[in-house]
Amino acid sequence: MVQRKRKAEEVNLHSIYEELDRDESPTTIDEAQHRMIAVTAYLIAEQRCFQGDAALDDWLQADSEVKSRLSKPS
């Protein structure tokens, strides 16, 4: 089975929500942002095939990307 690798920058905020379990909807803006960062960090790790010990780097990159996207006008 061939899986297409997703690039973190290709994932928009709407698709992040689609990947979250709908039964566990975020209750606050901070929780929603935290989940967006978590999903983005996962995608970054997935992109590098989860090699190495870069979880903190993945999280910091994801945090920066999500905050950048949220600060841009729609």
N, C-alpha and C positions, 0 to 999 in steps of 0.2 A: 504494500500500500504506500503510495507516494503522497506525502503531505506537503502542501505549499507552506513555506515559511512566511509568516507574517512579519512585516516590519512594524515596529512600534509607531513610527510616524504615519503609517498607512491607516492606523486604527483611529477612528474618530470617536468622540465621546458617546454618541448614540450606540455604536457597536459595542463599546465597553459595557453599557447597561444591558445590552442583549445577552452578554456572556454571564451576567450575574443572575443568580437564582431569583426569580420574580417573587418568591415567597419571603425573601429576606430583603425587602426594599429598604434602602437607607432612610433613617428617620430625621437626620439633620444634614445641613450643608456640609459640615465637617466630616460626617460619616460617609457621605456620598463622595467627597473629594478623596478621602482615605481609600475608599474602594477603587476609585479610578486609578489612583497611584499604584495600588496593589496589583491590579490587572495589568497595567502598563509595565510594571516591574517584572511581572511574570512573562510578558511577551518579549521583553528585552532578554531575559534569561533563556527563554525558549529559542530566541534567535541565535544565541551562542551555544545552543545544545546543552545548557546547564553545566558547562564545563567550568572548572575553577571555583574559587571561593570569592565571588564578586557580588554577593547579595546586597551588601551595603551600597556598592557602586551602582547596581541596578536600581535600587530604591531611590538614590539621590538623583540619578538621571531621570527616572520616571517622575519624581516630584517636580523637577524643573520643567519637564515637558508638559505635564498636566497643568501646572500653574501658568505656564506660557499660553497654553490653549485657552484656559479660562479667562485670561486677561485680555484676549483679543475680542473685539466686538464681533457679533454674529453677522 
